[in-house]
Amino acid sequence: MKSFINTLLFLAITSIYSQNTIQGIVTDANTQEQLAFVNIYISDLEKGTITDGNGNFKLENLPSGHYNILFSFLGYKTESFKISIPTTDIITISLTPTAIEMESIIVSTPFHKLQSDNVMKVEQKTMEDLKASGAITLSEGITNIAGVESITTGLSIGKPVIRGLSSNRVLVYTQGIRLENQQFGSEHGLGVNAAGIQSVEVIKGPASLLYGSDALGGVLYLNPERFAENGKSSGDLSGNYFSNTQGFNTNAGFKSSENNFKFLFRGSIAEHSDYTTKDYRVTNTRFREQDFKAGIGYQVSQFKTEFRYNVNHSKLGIPEAIGEQSTNRTPLLPFQDITNHIFSSKSTLFFNNSKLDINLGFIYNDRKEFEEHHHEDDDEDDEDEEHEEDEHEDEDEILEAALHMKLKTANYDIKYSLPELGKFETIIGVQGMNQTNSNYGEEQLIPDATTNDFGVLATSHIHFENADVQLGARFDTRNIDILNSINKSFNSFNGAFGVKTNIAKNMTARVNLATGFRAPNLSELTSEGSHEGTNRYEIGNSSLKSEQNFQTDVALEFKSEHVELFANGFYNKINNYIFLSPNGEVINEDPVFLYLQDDAKLYGGEFGFHLHPHPLDWLHFESSFEMVTGKQDNEGYLPLIPANSLTNMIRVEFEKPWIKKGYGFVKLRTTFDQNNVSAFETNTDGYNLLSAGLGGSFELFKNELSVIVSANNLTDETYTNHLSRLKPDGIFNMGRNINLGFTYSL
């Protein structure tokens, strides 16, 4: 092993001197006019540039090998193709005008291709698009992606749901590493701030081949913002105000790149009071959040590396009932106090026609939960009620955490991209994780334990003349060692096969078959206690087996210059599905729920169209329909399955001498009745939510100022989402909210 590592380092050092340059010209396919300011980007190398006023470009200090190069420009179809470096050829490329939005590189799948070239169907949204909808939090914003919903406890606590699956069945990746933050609990939120995130990608369906256990239901992949291009610096300041919560968020960042070194940092603060419905404020949905992200990178011809750090501290109120009506922002009891540290390292060694990627991560999650009966009130009679808010600010100093858990996770992901063999691109790799959970509070929901994962994988992309095929296999093992109790191991072999082909002019078909697995988590195996936010007493089951699933996905897509149609259908069969079921008993005034297993199935899909009629390319009509049904083998329905929904939107885009990237939209989202409910759920009525927004960029003091104005639930409708944890208490979701936001580029 030592000899192998020394060989890799020797090759990396000696190949630094193998520096190459490519150059070319970009023109309009119809007029042959040379295009200025076209974006050119090589994702593997994370290097890019733009064309000059004559359409020319040059990229220097490039390693030898085969790479995908991307050309994108607003108003033109994005083009991508493979180049071999070194080359002395002048690259000439013609871009075709189109009203279709620009495509971006998909990062969450292993071969980093445009979605139009990808075998797997992956949804991608930029944070700019999600912010335009007026979402207050990231967990709310991702619900604008087809097939994605969120289980919520108030406003600040939300968990992603992909096609009816959530909790540990959906894996979240941030900064290139898997996020571990005690996500087993339904009342535990996403724990990631939107500031400093470039885009969001969603793999819908089993992704155990790429990510191992816990990716049985899909992956939410958060791409961090890019470093500045070499020789450039930039900064920005942004802020948002939300009328419903009388809350705000602000963030500021700066990044620079010079002489192969690059760095960035970004800080943000958010504060919100209780959200309001048409009739009342929902007590203790208030929260505070502070977030800081930083990164440093170094890049030469044959080697690149970057280190990123993110610390997030949040204080989240846990709503229980309608009580105090105020606009205070300090959470009441009970509340969560969470600090999450994420350290990540990402390095690549480039060899002739191959590369080695090494991703390392460490996550330190410190979770505290405070409850009313732990308040030390010896001097309560002497306190002045008029200073109640000040008392809450000092509460964590005089309170002892009822629940205090520290989760430390170290993980690694090492992949080697082999030299291409004819039509084959192949990647082999190993992934693993070491995780320890420790308790320090008065109560204990899950025990002290150590978890170790190890997986080995191989996957290939095969290029045929009329089709692309992707296949792979993987073996995983997970060991859970619970101190002074049980030691359990879970093993699984999984595979995937997919094909993409053009079945007619402008029509693409994708078929993907994949298996996935999920080992039981600590909560399911050992839980014993009441969970705040869910109002139930949970009892674990140490005899649980791993969940194993097989999913079939079929996706059809028609795309012409002015019309896009899509239909994505899936059928997901899950063996040993783990679920909670009440046994009729009550402990500490909470109903008792047991963890049980049964086979289950989920099926449904997403369907829609996008029309931008000629010659009104600035006008867009978009419509989409989402549906999912989940059942146990006994034909009983699964809990927490999203209701079917229909979204219709009219959007306009415009450019004027005084405004750039102008847009406006009106959206109506119809959520239908949810009558397919589990034995301990109740039906949920449907509702309609009307939203609208307007935005654009202006020049102010020679810098760009972007402004957005949006409004959600314009009619102030009172409604309850089926996935709201407050539904059993008869508490409505948020009423009308108006968002005012700006971003100023420095």
ZAMARGU-4260 file (C-alpha; in steps of 0.2 Angstrom, whole numbers, plus 5000, padded with zeros to 4 digits):
<rodrens>
0) 5000/5000/5000 | 5014/5012/5005 | 5023/5008/4988 | 5007/5012/4979 | 5004/5029/4987
5) 5023/5033/4984 | 5020/5029/4965 | 5005/5040/4964 | 5014/5055/4972 | 5029/5052/4961
10) 5017/5053/4945 | 5008/5068/4952 | 5025/5078/4955 | 5033/5073/4938 | 5017/5077/4928
15) 5016/5095/4934 | 5028/5099/4920 | 5016/5092/4907 | 5006/5108/4904 | 4995/5110/4889
20) 4985/5124/4881 | 4969/5124/4871 | 4961/5138/4861 | 4946/5141/4850 | 4932/5151/4843
25) 4913/5151/4846 | 4900/5157/4833 | 4882/5158/4831 | 4876/5143/4820 | 4864/5154/4810
30) 4873/5170/4807 | 4891/5164/4809 | 4893/5179/4820 | 4907/5177/4833 | 4900/5177/4851
35) 4907/5186/4865 | 4906/5181/4884 | 4902/5163/4881 | 4905/5152/4896 | 4918/5138/4893
40) 4920/5126/4907 | 4929/5109/4910 | 4921/5101/4925 | 4934/5088/4929 | 4947/5101/4930
45) 4936/5115/4938 | 4943/5127/4925 | 4934/5139/4914 | 4935/5155/4905 | 4924/5166/4893
50) 4926/5171/4875 | 4933/5189/4871 | 4924/5202/4860 | 4929/5192/4845 | 4923/5175/4851
55) 4940/5168/4855 | 4945/5159/4870 | 4961/5151/4878 | 4963/5139/4893 | 4981/5136/4899
60) 4990/5124/4911 | 4979/5109/4907 | 4984/5091/4911 | 4984/5077/4897 | 4969/5067/4896
65) 4951/5066/4890 | 4939/5078/4896 | 4921/5085/4893 | 4921/5103/4889 | 4905/5114/4891
70) 4899/5129/4881 | 4885/5139/4888 | 4877/5156/4884 | 4860/5163/4888 | 4848/5161/4873
75) 4858/5147/4865 | 4858/5128/4867 | 4872/5122/4879 | 4884/5111/4870 | 4896/5098/4877
80) 4909/5086/4869 | 4925/5077/4874 | 4942/5083/4869 | 4959/5075/4870 | 4973/5085/4877
85) 4986/5088/4871 | 4980/5095/4855 | 4986/5108/4842 | 4969/5109/4834 | 4959/5126/4835
90) 4942/5121/4843 | 4928/5128/4833 | 4910/5127/4840 | 4894/5134/4833 | 4879/5137/4846
95) 4861/5136/4841 | 4849/5149/4847 | 4835/5142/4858 | 4822/5148/4871 | 4826/5133/4881
100) 4836/5136/4898 | 4854/5133/4898 | 4860/5116/4905 | 4873/5113/4918 | 4884/5099/4923
105) 4877/5086/4934 | 4889/5083/4948 | 4880/5069/4959 | 4882/5056/4945 | 4899/5049/4942
110) 4903/5054/4925 | 4899/5073/4926 | 4888/5075/4911 | 4874/5086/4905 | 4857/5080/4910
115) 4853/5078/4891 | 4868/5065/4890 | 4865/5057/4907 | 4858/5039/4908 | 4851/5043/4925
120) 4837/5055/4927 | 4843/5069/4939 | 4833/5085/4943 | 4843/5101/4946 | 4839/5118/4952
125) 4850/5133/4955 | 4848/5142/4972 | 4844/5157/4962 | 4829/5149/4955 | 4824/5142/4972
130) 4826/5160/4980 | 4815/5167/4967 | 4800/5157/4974 | 4802/5166/4991 | 4806/5151/5001
135) 4811/5155/5019 | 4822/5140/5022 | 4831/5127/5011 | 4820/5113/5016 | 4805/5124/5010
140) 4814/5128/4994 | 4817/5110/4988 | 4799/5107/4987 | 4799/5117/4971 | 4808/5102/4963
145) 4797/5089/4955 | 4795/5073/4966 | 4802/5082/4981 | 4792/5087/4997 | 4796/5090/5015
150) 4790/5084/5032 | 4789/5099/5043 | 4788/5103/5061 | 4783/5122/5060 | 4794/5132/5048
155) 4812/5129/5054 | 4812/5110/5055 | 4810/5101/5038 | 4816/5084/5031 | 4817/5080/5012
160) 4805/5067/5005 | 4808/5060/4988 | 4794/5050/4980 | 4786/5046/4997 | 4803/5041/5006
165) 4811/5051/5019 | 4822/5050/5035 | 4837/5039/5034 | 4830/5033/5017 | 4836/5049/5009
170) 4854/5053/5009 | 4860/5071/5009 | 4877/5076/5002 | 4885/5093/5005 | 4903/5099/5001
175) 4905/5082/4993 | 4902/5072/5008 | 4887/5063/5016 | 4879/5074/5030 | 4877/5065/5046
180) 4867/5075/5059 | 4856/5063/5069 | 4844/5063/5054 | 4835/5048/5061 | 4822/5059/5070
185) 4807/5065/5061 | 4808/5081/5071 | 4826/5083/5066 | 4828/5096/5052 | 4839/5097/5037
190) 4852/5107/5046 | 4860/5116/5031 | 4859/5134/5027 | 4855/5139/5009 | 4869/5153/5009
195) 4885/5147/4999 | 4875/5133/4990 | 4877/5135/4971 | 4863/5122/4966 | 4853/5107/4971
200) 4853/5090/4963 | 4840/5076/4966 | 4843/5058/4962 | 4825/5050/4963 | 4826/5032/4967
205) 4839/5020/4974 | 4857/5026/4973 | 4865/5013/4984 | 4877/5009/4969 | 4885/5026/4971
210) 4882/5030/4990 | 4879/5014/5000 | 4867/5012/5014 | 4854/5026/5017 | 4852/5030/4998
215) 4838/5018/4996 | 4825/5032/4992 | 4837/5044/4984 | 4850/5058/4986 | 4849/5076/4989
220) 4865/5083/4983 | 4870/5101/4988 | 4883/5109/4977 | 4894/5122/4985 | 4897/5139/4977
225) 4912/5138/4965 | 4928/5147/4968 | 4933/5162/4958 | 4941/5160/4941 | 4960/5162/4941
230) 4965/5180/4942 | 4948/5187/4948 | 4940/5192/4964 | 4922/5196/4968 | 4911/5199/4983
235) 4892/5201/4987 | 4880/5206/5000 | 4862/5201/5001 | 4847/5202/5012 | 4829/5196/5013
240) 4814/5202/5023 | 4798/5191/5026 | 4782/5199/5031 | 4774/5184/5038 | 4787/5181/5052
245) 4793/5198/5052 | 4810/5189/5049 | 4825/5192/5039 | 4841/5183/5033 | 4857/5191/5027
250) 4873/5185/5020 | 4889/5192/5014 | 4904/5183/5005 | 4920/5186/4996 | 4931/5175/4985
255) 4947/5177/4975 | 4959/5167/4965 | 4977/5171/4960 | 4993/5161/4956 | 4985/5144/4958
260) 4978/5148/4975 | 4960/5152/4978 | 4949/5155/4993 | 4931/5160/4998 | 4921/5164/5014
265) 4903/5167/5017 | 4893/5172/5033 | 4874/5173/5036 | 4862/5176/5050 | 4843/5173/5050
270) 4830/5177/5063 | 4811/5174/5062 | 4797/5176/5074 | 4782/5164/5075 | 4773/5162/5058
275) 4755/5168/5057 | 4740/5160/5049 | 4724/5170/5045 | 4718/5168/5063 | 4733/5166/5074
280) 4752/5165/5076 | 4759/5148/5079 | 4768/5148/5095 | 4786/5144/5096 | 4789/5142/5077
285) 4802/5155/5079 | 4820/5152/5076 | 4838/5159/5075 | 4852/5153/5063 | 4870/5158/5061
290) 4881/5150/5047 | 4899/5152/5041 | 4907/5144/5026 | 4925/5145/5020 | 4936/5136/5008
295) 4954/5136/5001 | 4960/5128/4986 | 4976/5125/4976 | 4978/5119/4958 | 4992/5116/4946
300) 4992/5106/4930 | 4991/5088/4936 | 4984/5091/4954 | 4970/5101/4962 | 4964/5101/4980
305) 4952/5111/4991 | 4947/5111/5009 | 4930/5118/5015 | 4923/5121/5032 | 4905/5125/5037
310) 4899/5129/5055 | 4880/5131/5058 | 4872/5135/5074 | 4853/5136/5076 | 4841/5138/5090
315) 4824/5131/5085 | 4808/5132/5094 | 4798/5116/5095 | 4779/5120/5093 | 4767/5111/5104
320) 4751/5121/5105 | 4744/5138/5101 | 4749/5149/5116 | 4759/5166/5117 | 4755/5178/5103
325) 4770/5189/5100 | 4783/5193/5087 | 4798/5189/5099 | 4812/5179/5090 | 4819/5170/5105
330) 4813/5152/5106 | 4802/5146/5120 | 4804/5130/5129 | 4805/5117/5122 | 4818/5121/5109
335) 4833/5113/5100 | 4851/5120/5101 | 4861/5113/5087 | 4879/5116/5082 | 4885/5107/5066
340) 4904/5107/5060 | 4908/5100/5043 | 4926/5098/5037 | 4929/5092/5020 | 4944/5089/5009
345) 4943/5085/4990 | 4958/5081/4980 | 4961/5075/4962 | 4977/5068/4954 | 4978/5068/4935
350) 4988/5055/4926 | 4988/5052/4907 | 4970/5048/4903 | 4965/5043/4921 | 4963/5052/4937
355) 4961/5048/4956 | 4948/5057/4967 | 4950/5057/4986 | 4936/5065/4996 | 4938/5065/5015
360) 4926/5072/5028 | 4923/5075/5046 | 4906/5080/5054 | 4904/5085/5072 | 4886/5087/5077
365) 4881/5093/5094 | 4863/5092/5098 | 4854/5098/5113 | 4835/5099/5117 | 4828/5108/5132
370) 4811/5105/5140 | 4800/5115/5152 | 4802/5104/5167 | 4821/5106/5168 | 4820/5124/5171
375) 4828/5129/5188 | 4816/5141/5195 | 4823/5144/5213 | 4822/5163/5211 | 4806/5163/5200
380) 4796/5173/5212 | 4809/5188/5211 | 4809/5189/5192 | 4800/5202/5183 | 4788/5196/5169
385) 4792/5211/5159 | 4809/5204/5155 | 4804/5188/5149 | 4813/5189/5133 | 4829/5193/5141
390) 4827/5178/5152 | 4825/5167/5137 | 4841/5173/5130 | 4850/5167/5146 | 4840/5151/5147
395) 4853/5139/5140 | 4865/5145/5154 | 4853/5140/5168 | 4845/5125/5160 | 4852/5108/5159
400) 4849/5099/5142 | 4836/5085/5144 | 4844/5078/5128 | 4862/5080/5123 | 4870/5070/5110
405) 4887/5072/5101 | 4889/5063/5084 | 4906/5062/5076 | 4908/5055/5059 | 4923/5053/5048
410) 4921/5047/5030 | 4931/5044/5015 | 4927/5042/4996 | 4941/5036/4985 | 4937/5034/4966
415) 4949/5030/4952 | 4944/5034/4934 | 4952/5021/4923 | 4959/5025/4905 | 4945/5024/4892
420) 4945/5008/4883 | 4936/5010/4867 | 4917/5014/4871 | 4920/5011/4890 | 4922/5024/4904
425) 4925/5015/4920 | 4926/5020/4938 | 4931/5009/4953 | 4931/5015/4971 | 4929/5012/4990
430) 4919/5022/5002 | 4917/5021/5021 | 4912/5029/5037 | 4917/5028/5056 | 4904/5036/5067
435) 4902/5037/5086 | 4887/5043/5096 | 4889/5049/5114 | 4875/5055/5127 | 4878/5068/5139
440) 4860/5073/5144 | 4848/5068/5157 | 4838/5058/5145 | 4843/5046/5132 | 4834/5041/5116
445) 4847/5031/5108 | 4863/5023/5116 | 4881/5026/5115 | 4887/5017/5099 | 4900/5015/5086
450) 4895/5012/5067 | 4907/5007/5054 | 4903/5006/5035 | 4914/4999/5021 | 4909/4998/5002
455) 4918/4994/4986 | 4910/4998/4969 | 4913/4998/4950 | 4903/5007/4937 | 4904/5009/4918
460) 4897/5021/4905 | 4897/5013/4888 | 4894/5023/4872 | 4885/5015/4858 | 4880/5023/4841
465) 4862/5024/4846 | 4862/5022/4865 | 4871/5025/4881 | 4872/5011/4894 | 4877/5013/4912
470) 4879/4998/4924 | 4888/4994/4940 | 4889/4983/4956 | 4893/4986/4974 | 4896/4977/4990
475) 4893/4985/5007 | 4895/4980/5025 | 4889/4990/5041 | 4893/4985/5059 | 4884/4993/5073
480) 4892/4991/5090 | 4881/4997/5105 | 4891/4999/5121 | 4887/4985/5134 | 4873/4978/5123
485) 4872/4972/5105 | 4884/4970/5091 | 4875/4969/5074 | 4882/4968/5056 | 4872/4970/5040
490) 4879/4966/5022 | 4871/4969/5005 | 4876/4967/4987 | 4868/4980/4975 | 4868/4983/4956
495) 4861/4995/4943 | 4858/4995/4925 | 4852/5010/4914 | 4850/5014/4896 | 4847/5031/4887
500) 4842/5032/4868 | 4833/5043/4856 | 4818/5034/4851 | 4812/5047/4838 | 4817/5065/4833
505) 4818/5076/4848 | 4812/5061/4860 | 4823/5053/4873 | 4819/5038/4883 | 4828/5032/4899
510) 4825/5015/4908 | 4834/5012/4924 | 4834/4997/4935 | 4842/4998/4952 | 4843/4989/4969
515) 4846/4998/4986 | 4847/4994/5004 | 4846/5003/5021 | 4852/4995/5037 | 4841/4999/5053
520) 4847/5015/5062 | 4851/5016/5080 | 4834/5024/5084 | 4824/5009/5076 | 4835/4996/5084
525) 4836/5004/5102 | 4825/5019/5104 | 4816/5020/5121 | 4808/5037/5126 | 4797/5051/5121
530) 4801/5062/5106 | 4798/5080/5107 | 4790/5087/5091 | 4782/5070/5087 | 4772/5068/5103
535) 4775/5049/5105 | 4784/5036/5115 | 4795/5026/5103 | 4801/5008/5107 | 4815/5001/5096
540) 4816/4983/5089 | 4834/4975/5090 | 4828/4961/5078 | 4825/4972/5063 | 4833/4967/5046
545) 4839/4978/5032 | 4827/4985/5020 | 4831/4980/5002 | 4822/4987/4987 | 4821/4986/4968
550) 4815/5000/4958 | 4811/5002/4940 | 4811/5020/4932 | 4805/5025/4915 | 4807/5042/4908
555) 4801/5050/4892 | 4806/5067/4886 | 4802/5077/4871 | 4811/5093/4868 | 4810/5104/4853
560) 4814/5123/4851 | 4797/5128/4858 | 4789/5113/4867 | 4796/5102/4881 | 4786/5087/4887
565) 4791/5074/4900 | 4784/5058/4909 | 4793/5050/4923 | 4786/5034/4930 | 4792/5022/4944
570) 4788/5007/4953 | 4798/5003/4970 | 4796/4987/4979 | 4804/4987/4996 | 4806/4971/5007
575) 4807/4973/5026 | 4800/4990/5026 | 4802/4998/5043 | 4788/5008/5050 | 4780/5014/5067
580) 4764/5007/5073 | 4754/5012/5089 | 4751/4998/5101 | 4737/5006/5111 | 4747/5010/5126
585) 4752/5027/5134 | 4768/5031/5143 | 4771/5049/5150 | 4755/5055/5142 | 4762/5050/5125
590) 4755/5036/5114 | 4767/5021/5112 | 4774/5017/5095 | 4783/5001/5090 | 4795/4998/5076
595) 4789/4984/5064 | 4793/4977/5047 | 4782/4972/5032 | 4785/4972/5013 | 4779/4988/5004
600) 4778/4996/4987 | 4777/5013/4981 | 4773/5019/4963 | 4769/5035/4954 | 4778/5048/4944
605) 4780/5066/4938 | 4772/5072/4922 | 4772/5089/4913 | 4775/5101/4899 | 4784/5118/4895
610) 4778/5129/4881 | 4788/5144/4875 | 4778/5149/4859 | 4787/5157/4844 | 4789/5171/4841
615) 4785/5175/4860 | 4801/5167/4866 | 4800/5177/4882 | 4783/5169/4887 | 4783/5152/4896
620) 4769/5141/4901 | 4774/5127/4913 | 4763/5113/4920 | 4768/5098/4931 | 4758/5084/4940
625) 4766/5074/4954 | 4759/5058/4962 | 4764/5044/4973 | 4755/5029/4982 | 4763/5019/4996
630) 4756/5003/5002 | 4761/4988/5013 | 4758/4970/5007 | 4742/4969/5017 | 4736/4984/5006
635) 4736/4996/5021 | 4743/5013/5016 | 4760/5019/5021 | 4761/5034/5033 | 4768/5052/5027
640) 4765/5050/5009 | 4763/5066/5000 | 4746/5071/4992 | 4745/5072/4973 | 4748/5090/4967
645) 4747/5100/4951 | 4757/5116/4947 | 4753/5128/4934 | 4764/5143/4930 | 4765/5158/4918
650) 4782/5166/4917 | 4789/5180/4907 | 4807/5185/4904 | 4813/5202/4898 | 4828/5213/4895
655) 4828/5232/4894 | 4842/5245/4894 | 4839/5248/4912 | 4836/5230/4918 | 4845/5214/4915
660) 4838/5196/4917 | 4821/5203/4921 | 4807/5190/4925 | 4790/5189/4932 | 4779/5174/4936
665) 4762/5169/4943 | 4760/5151/4950 | 4745/5141/4956 | 4749/5125/4965 | 4734/5113/4968
670) 4736/5100/4981 | 4723/5087/4981 | 4714/5078/4995 | 4725/5064/5003 | 4713/5050/5007
675) 4725/5036/5006 | 4731/5036/5024 | 4739/5024/5036 | 4729/5017/5051 | 4735/5030/5063
680) 4733/5045/5051 | 4718/5056/5046 | 4712/5062/5029 | 4719/5079/5023 | 4709/5091/5013
685) 4716/5098/4997 | 4720/5117/4994 | 4726/5129/4981 | 4741/5141/4984 | 4743/5156/4973
690) 4760/5164/4971 | 4768/5178/4961 | 4785/5186/4959 | 4795/5199/4950 | 4814/5202/4949
695) 4829/5208/4939 | 4846/5216/4939 | 4851/5234/4939 | 4867/5244/4938 | 4870/5254/4954
700) 4887/5263/4957 | 4894/5253/4942 | 4890/5236/4951 | 4875/5224/4949 | 4860/5225/4960
705) 4848/5211/4959 | 4831/5213/4967 | 4817/5201/4970 | 4799/5203/4976 | 4788/5188/4978
710) 4772/5183/4987 | 4766/5166/4993 | 4749/5161/4997 | 4742/5177/4991 | 4724/5173/4996
715) 4729/5169/5014 | 4721/5152/5013 | 4720/5142/5029 | 4726/5124/5025 | 4736/5110/5032
720) 4749/5100/5023 | 4748/5081/5025 | 4766/5080/5030 | 4765/5093/5043 | 4769/5087/5061
725) 4757/5100/5068 | 4742/5092/5058 | 4736/5081/5073 | 4735/5097/5084 | 4724/5105/5071
730) 4737/5119/5067 | 4737/5127/5050 | 4752/5130/5039 | 4759/5147/5035 | 4748/5161/5029
735) 4752/5175/5016 | 4770/5179/5015 | 4778/5193/5005 | 4797/5192/5002 | 4808/5207/4998
740) 4826/5203/4993 | 4842/5210/4986 | 4859/5205/4981 | 4873/5218/4978 | 4889/5212/4969
745) 4904/5221/4975
</rodrens>
